[in-house]
Every structure is written in C-alpha cells, then in structure tokens.
Amino acid sequence: MAALDKASIVAVIGSGAMGAGIAQVAAAAGHTVKLYDTRAEAVQKAIADIAKVYQKLVDKERMTAADAQAATARLQAADGLAGVAGAALVVEAIVENLDVKRSLFADLEGIVGDDCILATNTSSISVTAIAAKLRRPQRLVGMHFFNPVPLMALVEVISGLATDAAVAETVYDTSIAWGKNPVHAKSTPGFIVNRVARPYYAEGLRLLNEQAADAATIDAVMREAGGFRMGPFELMDLIGHDVNYSVTQSVFNAYYNDPRFTPSVIQQELVNAGFLGRKSGRGFFAYG
Ligand code: NAD
C-alpha cells in the first residue's frame, strides 16, 4: 500500500486542539484540508491560528513564504458536514464520547464515497466499537496523534477487529508522508501510550490527594529527577481535563473497574468547575 496521494482531499472533523494540529500537518504535507466543527467559530479560529503558526515557521526560516501561503490556501472551512463529500480520508477529532462519535460516522457514511477512509483520533475508546454500527466497518481505523500534533512524531494506527489491513497500511504510510513516526497497534483500552501513561496521572493525583507535595513540586521532581519532559499536572493541563477525565473513565470502565485506573475526584471537580487546563485559562495552574 502507499500513502494517500497529495492531491487527495483530507477532511478533519472537530477543530479544537487536536483537529487544528492535524489540519496544520495535513495541509503542510500538500493536501487540501476541509475543516468542520459544530461551532463554526472554532473552524475560523483554527484556520487563523494555523496561518499564524506557518508565519512563525517562515520567520524562523523553517518554511518558505510561498509554501506557507500555499498551505494556508489549502485550509478550507467545509460547507456543513456535507462539504467533506470529496474527501479520501476523514480524521475525526471531536468529543471523546462513543455515542457522539458513532453518530458522526453514521452521518459521514451517507456523505463520503465508498473508498473514503474513516479515521478516529480517539484516545481510548474501542475502535472496534466505534466501527461496529457502520455499514462498512472495515474502512474505520484509529489514527491517534499526540498533543501538540505538529511537534509530536508518534501516531498510533489502531486496528479494530473489523479494520481492513490495507486501510491501516494506507494510514500508516500517510502518517510517514506527513513526517510522523507511526506504530501499528490493536484496539485495546487506552492503546499503548494512554494505557502506560494512566498510572503517571493517577499516582500524581493520589500524591496530591494525600498532600504529599503540591502540584508544582511533583511536576518539578518528575521533570528534573525523573527525566520526564512534563510533570503529570502540567501534562493534564495541556491535554485538557475534560478530555483526560473521559479517557480515565473509558479505560476504567473497559477494564471492568480495575482499581488501578480509578478516576480521581480532583479531576471530576476540575471538569465541574470548567477549569479545563490551558484551553480554558485555568486548571491545576493559571494561564495568562
Ligand atoms: P477539543 O475540546 O479541543 O475539541 C473538540 C472539538 O470538537 C470542539 O471544537 C467541538 O466544538 C467539536 N465537536 C464536538 N462535537 C462535535 C460533532 N459532533 N461534530 C463536529 N464537531 C464537534 O478536544 P481535543 O483535545 O481536540 O480532542 C478531540 C479528540 O482527540 C478526542 O477524542 C480526544 O480524546 C482526542 N485526543 C486528545 C488529545 C489531547 O491531548 N487533547 C490527544 C490525543 C487524542
């Protein structure tokens, strides 16, 4: 199998933190990218923000002005969900909720062509379950990017039980063409990274709950002594507490309420308060 042709249209559904990053990477790689979000203003903001990032890359001489202009022109707001009809690949990056994702993909099946690959950026939901209600579940695959997408090389290419191997291979090769470093994995709760990372957040939260140290101190220890790039609290603030709490619940539920994965009331309260981390200006820490 080969990567998607550059002339192929890529659609990105959801223009939040992840969708904007995916659109930035896909447009820079040469694709026309159709962006759709239920909040039209999110699409406009994503396109404006990406154009600014390209300009910064030009300033740093890591992109030519002509390439930045061409990539910006390839970013287009889709005219409603029906506006993604011509896409060869749709990457979904909406809310981390099985029913909402299933409903979106059911709608998409009525819009896109039979050969269009449907990819989900879910962090933790079973790819098998998302695909199960589709007429053609073999065309759905996980394409799991990491935050921030333009900087993080890893992409987990997740096959559900019904995923066609050729579809996974195309997404794998396309990830390479987009400058990423993909890995194939089967659909298990949390896949590889979010499974291994769960205890990092959970133990940090337990330490905080036990008042062993404050969040900034725990982060600093993990960065400076542990060698991690980010401590658990600043990382959760970056991911977004709504997203991270959903992932925790999803992995906990999928492993039959295994206490190792128990969500924390601290996470629940941050979500209740709307303190979602960087994106809302406040989480464990305040952002200006
Ligand atoms: P986000 O809240 O920043 O953005 C989600 C966007 O989706 C919002 O703009 C929202 O308006 C839109 N949306 C919601 N429902 C929609 C629908 N039915 N149709 C169209 N648009 C809809 O969230 P995010 O952090 O970008 O996460 C998106 C997905 O990516 C989730 O599945 C999440 O688990 C996954 N993910 C997140 C991270 C992370 O670090 N934040 C990392 C990897 C994967």
Boltz pocket constraint, residues with backbone or C-beta under 6 A from the ligand:
constraints:
  - pocket:
      binder: B
      contacts: [[A, 13], [A, 14], [A, 15], [A, 16], [A, 17], [A, 18], [A, 19], [A, 36], [A, 37], [A, 38], [A, 39], [A, 42], [A, 92], [A, 93], [A, 94], [A, 95], [A, 96], [A, 97], [A, 100], [A, 104], [A, 121], [A, 122], [A, 123], [A, 124], [A, 144], [A, 145], [A, 146], [A, 147], [A, 238], [A, 239], [A, 240], [A, 243], [A, 247]]
      max_distance: 6.0
